[in-house]
Amino acid sequence: MQPFNPGGDVRSTEPDASQAPAEQWLIGDWLADSRLDELRRGDEIVKIEPRNMRLLAALAQRPGEVLTVDELLTEVWADLVVTQSSVYQAVSQLRQVLGDDASRPRYIATVPRKGYRLVAVVQPVRVPRAPVPAEPAAAAPVQPPAVSPAPQPAEVAARTSQPGPRRRGWLLGGGLTALAAAGGAVWWWPRAAQMPPDQVRLAVLPFKDTSAHKLEQPLAEGLAEQVIGALTAHGQVRVLARATSFQFDSPDALQPLAEQRFVTHVLGGELTRSAQRVSLSLHLHGLPRLRLVWQQALEVELADLSRLAVQVANQALQALGATPVARATPPAAPDAYELYLTGLQHQRSAQLPGILKAREYFQRAIDRDAGFAPAYVGQAATWIAQFHYGGGLSLRDMDARAQPLIDRALQLAPDLPLAQGLQGHLKANLSLHDEARRWLAPALQQSPSDVTLLGWMAKNEMDDGRPVAALPLLERAAQLSPLAVQVQHLLGLAATYAGRFDAAQAHYRRAMTLAPRHANGAWGLGLVGYARGQLGEAVQGYRKALVIDPRRDALWLQLGWLYLDLGLADEARHAFAQSESLAAHPAESRLGAARLQLADEAALRRTLEGLKLPASGARELEIETALLWVQLGDLSRARRLFEPAVGLMLSDPLPAWGNWDAFNGRHALIDAAAVWVALGESARAEPLLAQAETFLKRYRQQGNTWHTGPFLRARIEALRGRPQAAAALLEEAVNLGWRRAWTVPHDPALASVRELPRVVALQSQVRQQVEAQRRALIV
């Protein structure tokens, strides 16, 4: 078998249409359609040259990145021999069409002596289609998450569109004109039987910028997002999350979701900004008939901008016959509020460069208004996101930076739901799960439709070993955001932990349909393969994920272990090397690669002698290294490394073990106990084994179904001198899908059982299973 090529396609797979690159992008306030070579903004449609569209598409596929002139020539003019002036001319033409200024770019910025980059906010547009086949064409289609059907909107007597000019004039002239306290609001709505509020499913579209210079799209979209945030506080009306509703730009585009009962009403608006005021023209439609239910014009002074979102939410709720929300809005200086909204736009990129850019805007907002609590929440969230997106932060560094910002936000606004929720999310990251619930529960009580809070609460339940408790929270989030790929990822992971593999696969395939260029869908299918003991299936999922995003060092590391399970040494070596080259702290990758030398004591010794472990925060890696020294028979070296490491680990309030480690067959307490036993101090091992046993029992009782559970319990029984009980548990693990039997001859914890006839037979059985899977993978 040839080593896996991260830059190429996976062999033996048919082309997957769902993974084709996006053909439409929302770039600033323009929709770019590469299929039609069109730019659209509202009712304006501009045809552009095909090569200009290809250049714009090349920039949109890598927003914020610098593309050199040579790269653009290769990508756009590969079939022609042209000079660099062709690029300059095409960029100039695009700027003219987009209304851009090279000296103050809002779309395409020139990077002197390098090339160009797209600086506008970019979103791939993915409009839902009919159900997509789950895998091959013969398989059942992937359906959206099941929801209780919402009834059809009430019929409007003899009216399915807005009144004609005479009727409208009568309405406005007959006394339905009023001025709102915010400054001049005019509204009207047709007579219609109203839907009960608890049956309303409301989508808020990104507002459109209709200002003279078309510079306010970030403000328009940010304001719409804040309206969604205000509506999440309503106890009856459900509002779709931004991740779903912002994929559409008109009410009629939501018809597919209306037909599936995900949405009954849609709120849109147009924003116009002048020097001192902001005007917002709002319209509410009922679906699926696109009947105009209500419209209103609002105008506020810039000084009141931060209060506008709640006002809009309450006016829409009034039109729907629902009670208003009573949420207090933290006041903010207008420029601070706008900087905050811009920061949110960058943060939504879910990529490290965007997260770091968002931090700059949140800091500038704080500099403008030190009393604006949401800006501190946004700033804290960027540090947590940097930790999760591989930004080189340790858990402690992340906590040290995020906690003071959350403290300040809560001091300024103690009841702010996102501040409470982010505090809970941080506590969950620190494995303080009960404390996390104490913060997340009141936040969700205030904002029961907030998908972010639902996701944080579900993730806390999963990390505390409660996947079954997480599933209802995530299913509710999927109802509120049926196109949110992150929700599908979490649903897949919770179902995997709970052993519901068919459901997990359906969620991951749904994620791949929604976001074919996001690696987590394919990675999730790999996880399900691993959990089922189907190693070829697992490898295929990881390979696909790494074709999509080859920079994920953790995925390379996990793939390396899968190759070890399959006995593919060259492929494992390559995967570990890739992980090491990408990881901020490569010690874990090097320890993984050291397993390739288990049969060569001299090589393993050289590797361990040259290993550089992190100075702090990685005690479990020191214990793992000590266990390898035990295997080499160098007990003195193992003791010198082990004793300070285990003492620090046990005194640390942050546990060095958790559900992800156990799912992957690791537990630092059991490793530490194995070292104590090897050092002849079994009495010091027993408290660690008891603690690990309690952990595994609790997780098993809470609905986790892992093949590694019996394996870890087998190590405990073997260390306690109960070889037959250990052998029975190893058999149970293999029946559930455990395929890492190659470790048995080398694991000091299993020394007492490896020669038992039933364990020898078990290893032979696993070797045969793995051999068959290896052959199938190669073919």
C-alpha positions in Angstrom: 0.0 0.0 0.0 1.3 3.4 -0.9 1.6 6.0 1.8 -1.3 8.3 2.1 -0.9 11.5 0.0 -2.4 14.5 1.9 -2.6 16.6 -1.2 -4.5 14.1 -3.4 -7.8 12.3 -3.5 -8.5 9.1 -1.6 -8.2 6.2 -3.9 -11.1 3.8 -4.5 -13.8 6.4 -3.9 -16.2 7.8 -6.4 -16.4 11.6 -6.8 -18.7 13.1 -4.2 -20.9 15.9 -5.6 -21.7 17.1 -2.1 -18.0 18.0 -1.6 -17.8 20.3 -4.7 -16.5 23.8 -3.9 -19.1 26.5 -3.4 -20.3 28.3 -6.5 -21.9 31.3 -4.7 -20.5 33.6 -2.1 -21.8 36.5 -0.1 -19.0 39.0 -0.4 -19.7 42.1 1.5 -23.1 43.2 0.3 -22.8 41.4 -3.1 -23.8 37.9 -4.0 -21.3 36.4 -6.4 -22.7 33.6 -8.6 -19.9 31.8 -10.5 -22.3 29.7 -12.4 -24.0 32.7 -14.1 -21.0 35.1 -13.9 -23.2 37.5 -12.1 -23.0 39.9 -9.1 -26.3 40.6 -7.4 -27.1 43.2 -4.8 -30.8 43.6 -4.0 -32.5 44.1 -7.4 -29.3 45.0 -9.1 -27.7 42.4 -11.3 -24.3 42.9 -13.0 -22.8 40.5 -15.5 -19.0 40.3 -15.4 -16.4 38.7 -17.6 -16.0 34.9 -16.8 -12.2 35.4 -16.1 -13.0 38.2 -13.7 -15.5 35.9 -11.9 -12.8 33.2 -11.7 -10.4 35.7 -10.2 -13.0 36.8 -7.6 -13.8 33.1 -6.9 -10.2 32.4 -6.3 -10.0 35.2 -3.8 -13.3 34.2 -2.2 -12.1 30.6 -1.6 -9.2 32.0 0.5 -10.6 35.1 2.2 -8.0 37.2 3.9 -5.1 35.3 2.4 -2.7 37.0 0.1 -2.7 35.5 -3.4 0.4 36.4 -5.5 0.0 37.6 -9.0 1.7 34.3 -10.2 -0.8 32.2 -8.3 -3.7 34.1 -9.9 -2.2 33.8 -13.3 -1.9 30.0 -12.8 -5.4 29.6 -11.4 -7.3 32.0 -13.7 -5.3 32.1 -16.9 -3.8 28.6 -17.0 -5.0 28.0 -20.5 -3.5 31.3 -21.9 -0.1 33.0 -22.1 -0.6 36.4 -20.6 1.4 39.0 -18.7 0.8 40.3 -15.2 -1.0 43.3 -16.6 -4.0 41.0 -17.2 -4.3 40.5 -13.4 -4.0 44.2 -12.8 -6.7 45.0 -15.4 -9.1 42.3 -14.0 -8.7 43.6 -10.5 -9.3 47.2 -11.6 -12.5 46.1 -13.4 -13.7 44.1 -10.4 -13.1 47.1 -8.1 -15.1 49.3 -10.5 -18.1 46.9 -10.5 -18.0 46.4 -6.7 -17.7 50.1 -6.0 -14.4 49.6 -4.3 -11.6 52.1 -3.8 -7.9 50.9 -4.1 -6.8 53.6 -1.6 -9.5 52.6 1.0 -10.4 49.0 0.0 -13.5 47.4 1.3 -13.3 44.4 -1.0 -9.9 43.8 -2.7 -6.7 45.1 -1.1 -3.4 45.4 -2.8 -0.5 43.9 -0.9 2.6 45.8 -2.3 5.1 43.6 -4.2 3.0 40.5 -3.3 -0.5 40.4 -4.7 -4.0 40.8 -3.6 -6.3 39.7 -0.8 -10.1 39.8 -0.2 -10.8 41.9 2.9 -14.6 41.8 2.8 -16.6 39.4 5.0 -17.1 36.2 2.9 -19.7 33.5 3.4 -20.3 30.6 1.1 -24.0 30.4 0.2 -25.4 27.0 0.6 -29.1 26.8 -0.2 -30.8 23.6 1.0 -32.0 21.3 -1.7 -34.1 18.2 -1.6 -32.9 15.4 0.7 -29.4 14.3 -0.4 -28.4 10.6 -0.6 -26.5 9.6 2.5 -23.7 7.6 0.8 -24.1 5.7 -2.5 -27.1 6.5 -4.6 -28.8 3.3 -3.4 -28.7 4.4 0.2 -31.6 6.1 2.1 -31.5 9.9 1.8 -30.3 12.0 4.7 -33.3 13.7 6.3 -33.2 16.8 8.4 -33.6 16.4 12.2 -37.1 15.3 13.1 -39.3 18.1 14.5 -42.9 18.3 15.5 -44.8 19.6 12.5 -45.9 23.2 12.8 -49.4 23.9 11.6 -50.0 25.9 8.4 -50.1 29.6 8.9 -53.7 31.0 9.3 -55.4 31.9 6.0 -55.7 35.6 5.2 -59.2 36.3 3.9 -59.0 37.0 0.2 -55.4 38.3 0.5 -52.1 36.7 -0.2 -50.0 39.8 -0.9 -49.8 43.4 0.3 -52.8 45.6 -0.5 -52.9 47.7 -3.7 -52.2 51.5 -3.6 -55.8 52.5 -2.8 -56.2 50.1 0.0 -52.8 50.9 1.5 -53.5 54.6 1.4 -56.7 54.0 3.2 -54.9 52.1 5.9 -52.3 54.8 6.4 -54.8 57.6 6.2 -57.3 56.0 8.6 -55.5 56.4 11.8 -52.9 53.5 11.8 -50.1 56.0 11.8 -48.0 56.6 14.9 -44.7 57.9 16.1 -42.5 55.6 18.2 -40.6 56.9 21.1 -37.4 56.1 19.3 -38.2 58.6 16.7 -40.7 58.3 13.9 -41.9 54.8 13.3 -44.7 54.1 10.8 -46.3 50.7 10.7 -49.3 48.8 9.2 -50.4 45.2 8.9 -53.2 43.4 7.2 -56.0 41.8 9.1 -55.2 38.1 9.6 -55.9 35.4 12.2 -52.7 35.1 14.2 -50.8 31.9 14.7 -50.4 30.9 18.4 -47.0 32.2 19.5 -45.8 28.8 20.6 -46.2 27.6 17.0 -44.3 30.4 15.4 -40.9 29.6 13.9 -39.2 32.9 13.0 -36.2 33.4 10.7 -34.4 36.8 10.7 -32.6 37.5 7.4 -29.4 39.6 7.3 -30.5 43.2 6.9 -29.5 44.9 3.6 -27.5 48.1 3.4 -29.3 50.7 1.3 -27.1 53.6 2.4 -25.8 55.9 -0.3 -22.3 54.6 -0.3 -23.0 51.0 0.5 -20.5 50.9 3.4 -22.8 49.6 6.2 -23.3 45.9 5.4 -21.4 44.8 8.5 -23.6 47.1 10.6 -26.7 45.8 8.9 -25.8 42.1 9.4 -24.6 42.7 13.0 -27.8 44.4 13.9 -29.8 41.5 12.5 -27.8 39.1 14.5 -28.5 41.1 17.7 -32.2 41.0 16.9 -31.9 37.2 16.8 -30.1 37.3 20.1 -32.9 39.4 21.6 -35.6 37.0 20.3 -33.9 34.0 21.8 -35.2 35.3 25.2 -38.8 34.6 24.2 -40.3 31.7 26.0 -42.7 30.7 23.2 -41.6 32.0 19.8 -38.7 30.1 18.4 -36.2 31.9 16.3 -33.8 30.2 13.9 -30.1 30.7 14.6 -27.9 32.9 12.6 -26.0 29.9 11.2 -29.1 28.9 9.3 -31.1 32.1 8.6 -28.0 34.0 7.3 -27.6 31.5 4.5 -30.6 33.2 2.8 -31.1 36.7 1.4 -34.9 36.7 0.6 -38.1 35.3 2.1 -38.8 33.1 -0.9 -35.4 31.4 -0.6 -36.6 30.0 2.7 -39.4 28.0 1.1 -37.6 24.7 1.3 -37.3 25.1 5.1 -40.9 26.3 5.3 -42.1 23.1 3.5 -40.2 21.1 6.2 -41.9 23.1 9.0 -38.6 24.7 10.2 -39.9 28.2 9.6 -43.4 29.9 9.5 -42.4 33.6 9.4 -39.4 35.6 8.1 -38.3 39.1 9.1 -36.2 41.1 6.8 -35.1 44.7 6.7 -33.1 47.4 4.9 -30.8 49.8 6.8 -29.9 53.3 5.8 -27.4 55.4 7.7 -26.9 59.1 7.7 -24.5 61.2 9.6 -26.5 61.1 12.9 -29.3 58.6 12.4 -30.0 55.1 11.3 -33.2 54.1 9.5 -34.5 50.6 9.3 -37.4 49.5 7.1 -38.8 46.1 8.4 -41.1 43.6 6.8 -42.5 40.4 8.2 -43.8 37.6 5.8 -45.7 34.5 6.5 -44.6 31.3 4.8 -45.0 29.3 2.7 -47.5 31.7 0.9 -45.1 34.8 1.2 -48.0 36.9 2.5 -46.9 40.3 4.0 -48.0 40.3 7.6 -46.5 43.5 8.9 -44.1 46.2 8.0 -42.6 49.2 9.8 -40.1 51.9 9.5 -37.9 52.9 12.4 -35.4 55.7 12.8 -33.1 56.3 15.7 -30.3 58.6 16.7 -26.9 56.9 16.6 -26.7 57.4 20.4 -29.5 54.9 20.7 -28.1 52.3 18.3 -27.3 49.7 20.9 -31.0 49.6 22.0 -32.4 49.2 18.5 -32.2 45.4 18.3 -34.4 44.8 21.3 -36.9 47.4 20.0 -37.0 45.6 16.6 -37.5 42.3 18.3 -40.4 43.5 20.4 -42.1 45.2 17.5 -42.0 42.0 15.5 -43.3 40.0 18.5 -46.2 42.5 18.9 -47.1 41.9 15.2 -47.0 38.2 15.8 -49.4 38.6 18.8 -46.7 37.6 21.3 -45.6 39.2 24.5 -42.4 41.4 24.3 -39.1 40.4 25.8 -38.1 42.3 28.9 -34.3 42.1 28.3 -32.3 45.1 29.4 -29.8 46.2 26.8 -26.3 47.2 28.0 -25.8 50.7 26.8 -22.9 51.5 24.6 -21.2 54.4 22.8 -22.2 54.1 19.1 -18.7 53.6 17.8 -18.0 50.9 20.5 -21.2 49.1 19.5 -20.2 49.1 15.8 -16.7 47.9 16.6 -18.3 45.1 18.6 -20.6 44.1 15.7 -17.6 44.1 13.3 -15.7 41.8 15.8 -18.6 39.4 15.8 -18.5 39.2 12.0 -14.8 38.2 12.1 -15.4 35.8 15.0 -18.0 33.9 13.0 -15.4 32.8 10.5 -14.5 30.0 12.9 -10.9 30.2 11.7 -7.9 31.3 13.7 -7.1 34.4 11.6 -10.7 35.7 11.9 -10.7 35.0 15.7 -7.5 37.0 16.1 -8.9 39.8 14.0 -12.1 39.8 16.1 -10.0 40.2 19.2 -8.6 43.5 17.8 -12.1 44.9 17.2 -13.4 43.8 20.7 -10.4 45.5 22.3 -11.0 48.7 20.3 -14.7 48.6 21.5 -13.5 48.3 25.1 -11.1 51.2 24.5 -14.0 53.4 23.3 -16.4 52.3 26.0 -14.9 50.5 29.0 -18.4 49.9 30.5 -19.7 47.8 27.5 -20.0 44.3 28.9 -20.6 42.3 25.6 -17.2 43.5 24.3 -15.5 41.8 27.3 -17.5 38.6 26.6 -16.4 38.7 22.9 -12.8 39.3 23.9 -12.9 36.3 26.4 -14.5 34.1 23.8 -11.5 34.7 21.4 -9.1 33.3 23.9 -11.2 30.1 24.4 -11.5 29.8 20.6 -7.8 30.2 20.1 -7.2 27.3 22.6 -9.6 25.1 20.6 -8.4 26.0 17.2 -4.8 25.1 17.7 -3.5 28.6 18.5 -0.7 27.4 20.7 -2.4 28.3 24.0 -2.3 25.9 27.0 -5.5 25.3 29.0 -4.0 27.3 31.9 -2.9 30.2 29.6 -6.4 30.3 28.1 -8.0 30.4 31.5 -5.7 33.1 32.8 -6.6 35.4 29.9 -10.4 34.6 29.6 -11.4 34.6 33.2 -10.6 38.3 34.1 -12.5 39.4 31.0 -15.6 37.3 32.0 -15.3 38.7 35.6 -15.4 42.2 34.3 -18.4 41.5 32.0 -20.4 40.0 34.9 -19.4 42.9 37.1 -20.9 45.3 34.5 -23.9 43.1 33.6 -24.5 40.3 36.1 -27.6 38.9 34.3 -26.2 39.0 30.7 -26.9 35.5 29.4 -23.9 35.3 27.1 -21.6 36.3 30.0 -23.1 33.7 32.2 -23.0 31.1 29.5 -19.4 31.8 28.6 -18.5 31.5 32.3 -20.1 28.1 32.2 -18.4 27.1 29.0 -15.0 28.1 30.5 -15.7 26.0 33.7 -16.6 23.1 31.4 -13.3 23.4 29.7 -11.7 23.2 33.1 -13.7 20.0 33.9 -15.6 21.8 36.6 -18.9 20.4 35.2 -21.2 21.0 38.2 -20.0 24.6 38.4 -20.5 24.9 34.6 -24.2 23.9 35.0 -24.7 26.5 37.7 -23.8 29.2 35.2 -25.3 27.7 32.0 -28.7 26.9 33.5 -29.8 30.5 34.3 -28.4 31.7 31.0 -30.6 29.2 29.1 -33.5 30.1 31.3 -33.2 33.7 30.1 -32.5 32.7 26.4 -34.2 29.3 25.8 -33.7 29.5 22.0 -30.0 30.4 22.0 -28.3 27.7 20.0 -24.8 28.8 21.3 -26.0 28.2 24.9 -27.6 24.9 24.0 -24.4 23.8 22.4 -22.3 24.8 25.4 -24.7 23.0 27.8 -24.7 19.9 25.6 -20.9 19.9 25.4 -20.6 20.1 29.1 -22.9 17.1 29.5 -20.8 15.1 27.0 -17.6 16.0 28.7 -19.0 15.0 32.0 -19.8 11.6 30.5 -23.5 12.2 29.9 -24.1 11.8 26.1 -27.7 10.7 26.5 -28.4 13.9 28.5 -26.7 16.0 25.7 -28.8 14.5 22.9 -32.1 16.3 23.7 -30.3 19.7 24.0 -28.6 19.2 20.6 -31.8 18.0 19.0 -33.5 21.2 20.1 -30.5 23.1 18.8 -30.9 21.3 15.4 -34.6 22.4 15.3 -33.5 26.0 15.8 -30.6 25.8 13.3 -31.2 22.9 10.9 -28.3 24.1 8.6 -25.8 24.5 11.4 -23.0 22.1 10.7 -21.5 22.4 14.2 -24.7 21.1 15.8 -24.6 18.1 13.5 -21.0 17.4 14.5 -21.9 17.5 18.2 -25.0 15.3 17.6 -22.7 12.8 15.9 -20.2 12.8 18.7 -22.9 12.3 21.4 -24.4 9.5 19.4 -21.0 7.9 19.0 -20.3 8.0 22.7 -23.7 6.5 23.4 -23.1 3.6 20.9 -25.8 4.8 18.5 -23.6 4.4 15.5 -26.3 4.5 12.8 -27.6 7.8 14.1 -24.0 9.2 14.4 -23.3 8.3 10.8 -26.5 10.1 9.7 -25.5 13.2 11.6 -22.0 13.3 10.2 -23.3 12.7 6.6 -25.7 15.5 7.1 -22.8 17.7 8.2 -20.9 16.8 5.0 -23.9 17.7 3.0 -24.3 21.1 4.7 -20.5 21.9 4.6 -18.6 19.6 2.3 -15.4 21.6 2.8 -15.5 21.3 6.6 -13.3 18.4 7.8 -15.3 17.4 10.8 -18.0 15.5 8.9 -15.5 13.1 7.3 -13.6 13.0 10.6 -16.8 12.0 12.4 -17.3 9.1 10.0 -13.8 8.0 10.8 -14.6 8.1 14.6 -17.6 5.9 14.1 -15.4 3.4 12.1 -13.0 3.4 15.0 -15.7 3.0 17.6 -17.2 0.0 15.6 -13.9 -1.7 15.1 -14.0 -1.1 11.4 -10.4 0.2 10.9 -10.6 0.6 7.1 -13.7 2.7 7.4 -12.0 4.7 10.1 -8.9 5.4 7.9 -11.0 6.4 5.0 -12.8 9.0 7.1 -9.6 10.4 8.5 -8.0 10.5 5.0 -11.0 12.5 3.6 -10.9 14.9 6.5 -7.2 15.5 6.0 -7.6 16.1 2.2 -10.1 18.9 3.2 -7.9 20.3 6.0 -4.3 18.9 6.1 -3.3 21.3 8.9 -5.1 19.4 11.7 -2.2 17.9 13.7 -4.6 16.0 16.1 -6.2 14.2 13.1 -2.8 13.1 11.8 -1.9 11.8 15.3 -5.1 9.8 15.5 -4.6 8.5 12.0 -1.1 7.3 13.0 -2.6 5.2 15.8 -5.1 3.7 13.3 -2.3 2.8 11.0 -0.5 1.1 13.9 -3.7 -0.9 14.6 -3.7 -2.0 10.9 0.0 -2.9 11.0 0.9 -0.3 8.4 4.2 0.9 9.8 5.2 3.2 6.9 1.9 5.0 6.8 1.9 5.4 10.6 5.4 6.9 10.5 4.3 9.4 7.9 1.2 10.4 9.9 3.1 10.9 13.1 5.7 13.0 11.2 3.0 15.1 9.8 1.4 15.6 13.2 4.8 16.5 14.7 5.5 19.1 12.0 2.2 20.8 12.7 1.8 20.6 16.5 2.8 23.4 18.8 4.0 20.8 21.3 5.2 17.7 19.3 6.0 15.4 22.3 2.7 13.5 22.0 3.4 12.8 18.3 6.9 11.6 19.1 5.6 9.2 21.8 3.1 7.8 19.3 5.9 7.2 16.8 7.9 5.5 19.5 5.5 2.6 19.3 7.0 1.8 16.0 10.2 0.9 17.9 8.7 -1.5 20.5 10.5 -4.4 19.0 13.8 -2.5 18.9 14.9 -1.7 22.4 18.0 0.3 21.3 16.0 2.5 19.0 13.3 3.0 21.6 16.0 4.0 24.2 17.5 6.5 21.8 14.1 8.0 21.2 13.2 8.3 24.8 16.6 9.8 25.7 16.1 12.5 23.0 12.5 13.2 23.9 11.8 16.8 25.1 8.7 16.9 27.2 6.8 20.2 27.8 8.0 22.0 30.9 4.5 22.1 32.5 1.0 21.0 32.0 1.8 17.5 30.5 2.2 15.2 33.4 0.3 12.4 31.7 3.0 12.4 28.9 5.7 12.1 31.6 3.9 9.2 33.1 3.4 7.6 29.6 7.2 8.0 29.0 8.0 6.5 32.4 5.9 3.5 31.5 8.0 3.0 28.3 11.1 3.1 30.5 9.5 0.4 32.6 9.1 -1.7 29.4 12.8 -1.2 28.7 13.6 -2.5 32.2 15.2 0.8 33.3 13.3 1.2 36.6 15.6 3.9 38.0 15.0 6.2 35.1 11.3 5.5 35.2 11.2 6.4 38.9 13.2 9.7 38.5 10.7 10.9 35.8 7.6 9.4 37.4 7.6 10.4 41.0 7.5 14.2 40.6 5.1 13.8 37.7 2.5 11.7 39.5 2.7 14.0 42.6 2.0 17.1 40.5 -0.7 15.4 38.6 -2.6 14.3 41.7 -2.3 17.7 43.3 -3.5 19.5 40.2 -7.2 20.5 40.4 -7.5 20.0 36.6 -7.7 16.3 35.9 -5.3 14.8 33.4 -8.0 12.3 32.2 -11.5 12.6 30.7 -14.0 11.0 28.3 -12.0 11.7 25.2 -8.9 10.0 26.6 -10.9 7.0 27.8 -12.7 6.7 24.4 -9.2 6.5 22.9 -8.1 3.8 25.4 -5.9 6.0 27.7 -6.2 6.8 31.4 -3.3 8.5 33.2 -4.3 7.0 36.6 -4.0 3.4 35.3 -0.7 4.2 33.6 0.5 5.6 36.9 -0.7 2.6 38.8 1.2 0.3 36.3 4.4 2.2 37.1 3.9 1.9 40.8 3.4 -1.9 40.5 6.5 -2.2 38.3 8.4 -0.4 41.0 7.2 -2.9 43.6 4.9 -0.5 45.4 1.4 -2.0 44.7 0.0 -0.4 47.8 0.5 3.1 46.2 -1.1 1.8 43.0 -4.5 0.8 44.6 -5.9 4.2 45.3 -5.3 5.2 41.7 -6.9 2.1 40.5 -9.9 2.7 42.7 -10.3 6.2 41.4 -10.0 5.0 37.8 -12.5 2.2 38.4 -15.0 4.7 39.8 -14.6 7.0 36.8 -15.2 4.1 34.4 -18.2 2.8 36.3 -19.8 6.2 36.4 -19.3 6.8 32.7 -20.7 3.3 31.9 -23.8 3.9 34.0 -24.3 7.3 32.3 -24.7 5.7 28.9 -21.2 5.6 27.3 -20.6 2.6 25.2 -16.9 2.3 24.3 -14.9 -0.7 23.4 -12.1 0.8 25.3 -14.1 0.7 28.6 -13.7 -3.1 29.1 -10.0 -2.8 27.9 -9.2 -0.2 30.6 -11.1 -2.3 33.2 -9.0 -5.3 32.1 -5.8 -3.4 32.8 -7.2 -2.6 36.3 -8.0 -6.3 37.0 -4.6 -7.4 35.7 -2.8 -5.0 38.0 -4.8 -6.3 40.9 -3.7 -9.8 40.1 -6.9 -11.1 38.7 -5.8 -12.4 35.3 -8.9 -14.4 34.5 -11.2 -11.4 35.1 -8.9 -9.3 33.0 -9.0 -11.9 30.1 -12.8 -11.9 30.2 -12.8 -8.1 29.9 -10.4 -8.2 27.0 -12.7 -10.6 25.2 -15.6 -8.2 25.8 -13.6 -5.4 24.4 -12.8 -7.3 21.2 -16.5 -8.2 20.8 -17.3 -4.5 21.0 -14.7 -3.5 18.4 -11.4 -3.1 20.2 -8.6 -3.8 17.7 -5.5 -2.6 19.6 -4.4 -6.1 20.7 -0.9 -5.5 19.4 -0.2 -3.5 22.6 -0.8 -6.6 24.9 2.7 -8.0 24.6 4.2 -4.6 25.4 1.9 -3.2 28.1 3.4 -3.6 31.6 -0.2 -3.4 33.0 -1.1 -6.7 31.2 2.1 -8.6 32.0 0.1 -11.1 34.1 -2.3 -12.1 31.4 -0.4 -12.0 28.1 0.6 -15.7 28.2 -2.8 -17.0 29.1 -4.1 -19.3 26.4 -7.4 -17.5 26.0 -5.5 -14.2 25.6 -3.1 -15.7 23.1 -6.1 -17.0 21.1 -7.7 -13.6 21.4 -4.7 -11.9 19.9 -4.7 -14.3 17.1 -8.4 -13.6 16.4 -7.8 -9.9 16.3 -4.8 -10.3 14.0 -7.0 -12.2 11.5 -9.7 -9.5 11.7 -7.1 -6.8 11.2 -5.5 -8.6 8.3 -8.8 -8.9 6.5 -9.5 -5.1 7.0 -6.0 -4.2 5.8 -6.4 -6.2 2.6 -9.8 -4.6 2.0 -8.3 -1.1 2.5 -5.5 -1.7 0.1 -7.8 -3.1 -2.5 
